[in-house]
Structure formats: C-alpha cells, structure tokens
Amino acid sequence: MILLAQCIGALFGMTAIILGAFGAHALKKIMTPEQLGSFETGVKYQMYHALVLLMLSFNMNLDTSIEKYMVYCFILGTVLFSFSIYGLCISSAKGSKWKFLGPITPLGGLLLVVGWALLLYTFIRNLI
C-alpha cells in the first residue's frame, strides 16, 4: 500500500504540473476565464492530494483497513473530481459540454472528504 500511495502520488504530481502548464498555455487561448479557473481548481486539488499521498506514505504504515480505505478515497476521489473537471472544461471549450461528467465531480469531492475524515479519525483514535 505504501508503494501504491507513493507511485500514484508521484503520478498525480507529475500530471498536475503537465496539466497546469497545458492549461496556462494551450487552453488559455480557447477557454473563458471561468473555464480556466475551474480547470485550475482541478489541477490544485490534484496536486494537494498528490502531496497528501506522498506524506502519508512516508509517515504511516498504511496497513490498517482504515488507512487503506483512506488512500483509496484520496486516489479515486482525485481521479473523479479533477479529471471530471478537466473533461467538463475542455469539452465545454470545444462547444460540446459532456454533461454526464457533472454528477461525477461532487462524487469525487465526497470521496476526498471521506479520505480526510478517515485521516482525522486515525489521529483521534491514536489520541484516545
């Protein structure tokens, strides 16, 4: 689980940099400021969770069920949240918004919240 968190964290970090540069340069010409802002939100959340996965992998054993679910929530939540935003923004800029992605974004956000709640629970459990 540690290696999975490290590899996915590094992959998320790398692709966040690539997509951020893509958004700042190539998409700047075809997107509205609002679309660009949404795209940047996806990039930021992807980078935040890349860093979270890396920090967790270096500071926790990630061997309990709760820790494993937490990592899965961060991974799946990031994919659903950020990548649905990318799809919505790019498809909208090209004139055919993929509306089916709309409900996926909040589902990804919910998984991210669950991941953070599991992290909080882990800290509280260790205090008690």
C-alpha positions in Angstrom: 0.0 0.0 0.0 2.9 2.4 0.7 4.4 1.8 -2.7 0.9 2.3 -4.3 0.5 5.7 -2.5 4.0 6.8 -3.5 3.6 5.8 -7.2 0.1 7.4 -7.5 1.2 10.5 -5.5 4.2 10.9 -7.9 2.0 10.3 -10.9 -0.6 12.8 -9.7 2.1 15.4 -9.0 3.7 14.9 -12.4 0.4 15.1 -14.3 -0.7 18.1 -12.3 2.4 20.0 -13.5 1.8 18.9 -17.1 -1.9 19.8 -17.0 -1.2 23.1 -15.2 1.2 24.1 -17.9 -1.2 22.9 -20.6 -4.0 25.0 -19.1 -1.8 28.1 -18.7 -0.6 28.0 -22.2 -2.6 25.9 -24.7 -6.0 26.2 -23.1 -5.7 29.9 -22.3 -6.5 30.6 -25.9 -9.7 28.6 -26.1 -11.2 28.8 -22.6 -13.1 31.6 -20.9 -11.6 32.9 -17.6 -14.3 30.9 -15.7 -13.4 27.7 -17.5 -9.8 28.3 -16.9 -10.5 28.9 -13.2 -12.3 25.6 -13.0 -9.5 23.8 -14.8 -7.0 25.3 -12.3 -9.2 24.1 -9.4 -8.9 20.6 -10.7 -5.1 21.0 -11.0 -4.8 22.4 -7.5 -6.8 19.6 -5.9 -4.8 17.0 -7.8 -1.6 18.5 -6.6 -2.8 18.8 -3.0 -3.7 15.1 -3.0 -0.5 14.1 -4.7 1.3 15.7 -1.7 -1.1 14.1 0.8 -0.5 10.6 -0.6 3.3 11.1 -0.5 3.2 12.5 3.1 1.0 9.6 4.2 3.2 7.0 2.5 6.3 8.3 4.3 4.7 8.8 7.7 2.2 6.0 8.2 2.4 2.2 7.7 -0.9 2.2 5.7 -1.5 -1.3 6.9 -4.9 -1.0 8.7 -8.2 -1.2 6.8 -9.0 2.5 7.7 -5.6 3.6 6.3 -6.1 1.6 3.1 -9.6 3.0 2.6 -8.2 6.5 3.2 -5.6 6.0 0.4 -8.3 4.6 -1.9 -10.6 7.5 -1.2 -7.8 10.0 -2.0 -6.9 8.2 -5.2 -10.4 7.6 -6.5 -11.7 10.9 -5.3 -8.9 12.8 -7.1 -9.5 10.9 -10.3 -13.2 11.5 -10.2 -13.0 15.1 -9.0 -10.1 16.6 -11.0 -10.4 14.6 -14.2 -14.2 15.2 -14.5 -13.4 18.9 -14.2 -10.8 18.6 -16.9 -13.3 16.8 -19.2 -16.1 19.3 -18.5 -13.8 22.3 -19.1 -12.2 21.0 -22.3 -15.5 19.7 -23.8 -17.2 23.0 -23.0 -14.5 25.0 -24.6 -14.8 22.9 -27.7 -18.6 23.5 -27.8 -20.0 20.2 -26.7 -20.1 20.0 -22.9 -20.0 16.5 -21.6 -22.9 16.9 -19.1 -22.7 13.3 -17.9 -19.5 14.3 -16.1 -21.3 16.9 -14.0 -22.5 14.4 -11.3 -19.1 12.7 -11.1 -17.3 15.8 -9.8 -19.3 16.0 -6.5 -18.9 12.2 -6.0 -15.1 12.7 -6.3 -15.3 15.6 -3.8 -17.3 13.4 -1.4 -14.6 10.7 -1.6 -12.0 13.3 -0.8 -13.9 14.4 2.2 -14.3 10.8 3.4 -10.5 10.4 3.0 -9.9 13.4 5.1 -12.4 12.2 7.7 -10.7 8.9 7.9 -7.4 10.7 8.4 -8.9 12.7 11.2 -10.4 9.5 12.7 -7.0 7.9 12.6 -5.4 10.8 14.5 -8.2 10.9 17.1 -8.1 7.2 17.6 -4.3 7.5 18.4 -5.0 10.2 20.9 -7.5 8.1 22.9 
